[in-house]
Amino acid sequence: TLWGEPTISDYIGDFKFNISPLSFFQVNPKQMEVLYSQAIKAANLTGNETCIDMYAGTGTIGMAVSQHAKSVIGVEIVKEAVDNANDNTKMNHLDHCHYVCQDATDFAHDHKEDKIDVIFIDPPRKGMTENGIKDTITMQPDKIVYVSCNPKTLSRDLKIFKEYGYQCEYVQPVDMFCQTIGLECVAKLTKIV
């Protein structure tokens, strides 16, 4: 920081977020609210769930979800983003939501014995690796909500999830940038029985 504050602030609904330069944050906050409401709808939360927010960035999805869940753990590999996310949970008085700085695959491996109800996944444009998908499902969540900014990698990853026992019930597109091809999708996945 050469001058001024080291972060910028923005609001999503009732939550305030401080965002550092190395943290990921959607650039269209109004449509971000629409996107996250679709993710919460896909999860069909009752308030008793333990949720994981993978690739959590500054904690936006996890904090939105925390209003509807028992607890949320966010996982992000960028330390500055994790620091922002934990500061944001304190600033917004969310005691049941916290973030850890760890590779998502390593986290999944370390927590494969834990009871996880819903996993929210919002990976980078390149999507997930097959190993990342296999490690994610070792936690055996009842539901997975996959948020994607790249329909091509989403399609590829959904096929891999199906091979490992999770089927896609539906995909809901969200127009993030009107009059452009910028599109986010929310996919709801459930265990194949």
Salt bridges, closest charged atoms under 4 A:
ASP83 OD2 - LYS79 NZ 2.73
ASP114 OD2 - HIS111 ND1 2.62
ASP117 OD1 - LYS115 NZ 3.32
ASP142 OD2 - LYS115 NZ 3.33
ASP157 OD1 - ARG156 NE 2.91
GLU169 OE1 - LYS188 NZ 3.75
